[in-house]
Amino acid sequence: MIDDIILKDLRRVCDSLDERHFSGKKVLISGGAGFVGSWLSDALLDLGASVTCVDNLSTGQIANINRLLGHARFRFLKTDVVDFRADEKYEYLLHLASRASPEEYQLHPIDTLLANSLGSHTMLELARKMDCRIFYSSTSEVYGDAQIVPTPEDCWGNVNPIGPRSCYDEGKRFGEALFMAYKQEYGLDIRVARIFNSYGPRNRATGPYARVVSRFVQQALSGDPITVYGDGSQTRSFCYIADTILGLLMLLTARNAGGEVVNIGTSEEITILDLAKMIKGIAQSESRIVFCPLPAEDPRRRCPDISKAKRVLGWTPTISLNEGLKRTIESLGQHPCCSAS
């Protein structure tokens, strides 16, 4: 799925980066057909890299990478990262394969844990043998119901190891620990990003894969009730996908970021109820806002401290929530069928 909005955003991302980091380089992305992974695949190809995308399509979509399938520097391998074996050398490995939607990973807890444990081990062993740089897509979920907000990277988190969300929370925490172990034991050049609620075009809107922004947008555009969990007083911070991708690629290439764990998100915190009202207003929707039971152990607040990203990477998000929602609504309105599960 590609449109003018995505193309303009990709152009802005690529114009902000030095092509010399990527031109002629071979990059392997696990989960490369997913939401964030497909944006990275697009951007890296535009920057001159050759990209191998490994994805079992459990949550990724061929629609996300359709335009890339005939590209001379793009290869798609439908396989699970746990079982993947490389037949060539890469300069960069990016490990993003994992279920990420709370409703969905709770339906598939074992797959989620394996992607972040055995999948991480598979990718790290490849990086060790190739002596190449490796990136891990972690999450704000490692902080659980954070007791410090905005949350810095040195916060240890407040996570229930056997709760309904633990397959993702603890899977990602284990993945981070394994990445750090490979750094300590083998001197591997690892980079870890803790991503906070990224949204934008290609983010699925329906089914168990849905995320809150795209679900609200889809409901507003179709005139369906906008479903808010709990009373909507819980907060999140939403980072537009183009800003997220720029931050991830800057983390991947920054000279002084080896071994670092960095929050990637925006400090613009908003309640879920206000988000629903904002989307309803931008979409000029007549949808009613309705309230549903709050899922168990849903975090009360979620907002990153991004001072480390500013200091180490020189990165800060530039697209406001209002502008990002406008772009998301316009893109989703053009491609409603591509947002289905």
N, C-alpha and C positions, 0 to 999 in steps of 0.2 A: 504494500500500500504506500503510495507516494502522492503528494499533492504539493501545490505551491507553498503552503505553509511549512511543510517539512523541508522542502528544498531551500527555502530562504533561511530557515533555522540552521540547516547543515552548512550552508555557505558562511553564516556568521561564526559558527563553531570553527570551521576550517580556516577562516581568515584570521582567527585569534591564535592559531598554533603555528609552529615552525615545521614545515613539511619535511625538513631534513631529518627529523626524528623518526619519520615513518616511510618515506619514499624508498622503495625497493626492499623493505623489511617484510618478513613473513610473520603473520600474527595468527594465533589459534584462539578462538573464542568458544568456550563451552556455554551453551544457552544462547547462542548467537541469533536465534530466530525469535527470541522473546522480546519484550518491550524495550528494555534498556539495551540488551544485546544486539538487536537489529539496528538501533540507532548507532551503536558503536561500529557495527559492520559497515553501514553506510558511510560514516565519517572517515573511517580508516581507509576505505577504498578511495574516497575522494582525496585523501591525503597521500595517495600513491602506494599504499601497502598492499600486499597480497593477503587475503583473509580466508582461513579455513573455519567454517562454522560447524560446530558439533552440537546437535540438538536432537532429542528423542521425540520432540513435538508433543510432550505431555501438557505443556502450557504454551510453548512457542507456536507460531503460526507461519505457514508457508507464505501467506499473504504479506507478512512483514518483510520478506526477502525476495518477493517475486521478481522485482526489477533487477536483482543481483544475480539471478540464477544463470543468465547467459554471459555474465561478465568474465573476461579472460583471467582476472586475478581473484576470482571468488570460487570457492568450492564448498558445497554443502554435503555433510555426512550425517545421515539419520542414524544416530546411535546414542546410547546412554553414556554419559561421561565416565561412569564407573567401569565400563567395559572398553573404553577407548584405548587404542594403541597407536602411537604416531609412526608414520613411515617417512618423515622428513624432519629437518631441524627448523626451529622457529626462534626468532629474536625476542618475541613477547608472547606470553601465555596469559589469557584473561579467563578467570573462572567465575562464571555467572550462573551456571546451571543450578536451579533450585525452584521449587514451587514457592510463591511469595504471598499469595492472597490468603489471609487468615482462614476464611471459610474453606478454601481449597486444600491448604496444607493440613488442616485438621482431618480432612477426608483421606489423606494419603501421608500419614505421619512417618511411616517407614521409608518410603521413597524420599521424603524430605530430609530425613536424617542421613540416609545413605549418600545423597548428592553432596551434602556438606561434610561428610566424614570420609567415606571411601572415594568419593569424587574428588575431594580436596587432595587426598593422598595420591591418587592417580596423576593429577595435574602437577603436584609438587615433585613427584618422582621424575616426571618428564622434564621439569625445569632443572632438577638436580643433574640429570644425565646430560642435558643440553647446555648447562651452565648459562641459563637465560633468565631474564627478568620475569617475574610473575605477579599478577594482580588478583586480589580476591574481593569480590563484591559482597561485603557484609551489610549490616543493617542496623538501624536505630533500635530494633527489637532486642539487641543484646543488652540494652539498658533496662528492659522490662518496664515496670511502673516506676520510672526514675524519681528519685528523691531530691535531685538537684536539677532545676530547670531555669535557664537553658543548660543543657547537659554537655559538659566537656568530656574529652576522650579519656581522662584519667578517672572518670566515674566508674566504679566497679559494677554497677547495675543492681537491680532488685527483681530477680527472676525466680519463678517457681520451677524447679527442675523437673517436676512431674505433673505440671499443670496442662491444661488443654492446648496451650500455645508452645509448650516446651520443645516439641519436635523441631520447630523453626528457631526459637530463641537459643536453645542449647545446641542445636546443630550448627548455627552460625558461631556461637561462642567456642565450640570445639574446633571449627574450621580456623578461626583466628588463632587459637592456641597451637594448632598444628603448623600453621604458617610461621608463627614465631619460633616454634621448635626447629623448623628447617633453617631458619635464619641463624639460630644459635648454634646448631650442630654442624651445618654445612656452609654457613656464610652466604646463604642464598639471598639474592636481592628481591625482597618481597615488598609489596605495597598493599595496604588494606584500606578500603573505603567503607565507612558506615553511612549508608544512604538513608536519608530521611524522606519518606513519602514523595517520590517523584511522580509527576503526572504529565499528560499531554497527548498528542496524537499517537495512536496505536495502543494506548492503554485500554484494556478490555473493559466493557461496560456492563455485560450481562453474565449470568451463570456464576459458578463458584470461583471463576477467575477474576471477577469484577473488583475494581478498586473504587473507593468512595467518590472521587471527583468524577470519573468517567460514568459511574452509575448514576450519580445525581444529574449529570449532563444528559444522559440518555433518557432518564425519566422526565426531565424538564422538556426536552425536545419532543417527546412522544405524548406529552400531556398526562402521563401516569403520575400517581402519587410519588412524592419524593420521600424516601424511607430513611428516617433518622433513627439511629439506635440510641436507646436511653432517652434522656431529656435534651441531648445535644450539647451539654455543657462541657464535655470533654474536648480538649484542644489537640490540634495537629499543626504542623508547618509543612507547606506544600511547595516543592521546588520544581519549576518548569523543566521539562526533559532536556532542552537545549543547554540550559545552565548546568544541569547534572552531568551531561556528556562532556562538556568542556572541563568541568572539575575533575572528572575521572581521567581524562586524557592528560591533563596537567599533572595529576598525581602519578600517572604511569611514567611520565618523562622527566619530572623534576629531578635535578641533579642531587638535591639535598633531601629527597624523600625516601631513600632506601630504608626499609625496616619500619616505616612510619604507619600509624593508624590515624586516619583523618576523617572527621565528620564532613559529609557533603550534603548540604541542605540549606534552607533559608531560615532566618530568625524571625520571619513574619508569622507569628502565631495567631490562630483563629479558632473559634469554637466551631464544632461541626454544624450546629444550628445556624450560625452566621454564614458558614460556607454554603449551606443549602439555600438560604435567602439570597445570597450573592449570585449564585448560579441561576436561580429562578429569575432574578432581576435582569441579568445580562441576556438570558435567553428569551426574555419577555414571555415567560411561560405562565399559564393559568393553573399549573399543577398545584395540588394541595400538599402541604408538608404533614406527614403522618409519623407517628412515633412507634417504634418496635422495641421489644425487649433488648436490653444491653447484653452483648455476649459476655461470657464469664471471663474475668481477669482482663478486661479491656483497659489499657493504660489511661489514666486520667489526663495527663498532659504529655506532649511530645514536641520538643523544640530543641534544636542543637545550638551549642556554643560553637561558632565557626571561626573563632579568632585564630586557631591553628592553621586552618585552610588559608586564611588571609596572609598569615605570617610565612608559612612554609611554601605555599604555592603561588601566592599573589592572586588568589581566586576569591571572587565574591559573586553571588547571583545578581543579575541585572534586570531580569524580567519580573515585573510585579505580578502578584496574584491576579489582579484585575486583567492585566494584559494577557497573561498565560491562559486564563479561563476563556477569554475571547477567542484566542487561537484554537484552543481545544474544542470549543463549541462549534466554531466554523468548520474545523477538520472533521469532527465526528458527524456533523450534519451532512457532509459530503460523502462519508463512507459508513453509513449506519450498519451495513451488513458485515463489515470487517471488525466490528466491535463485539460480535456475538461469540459465545463460547463454542 
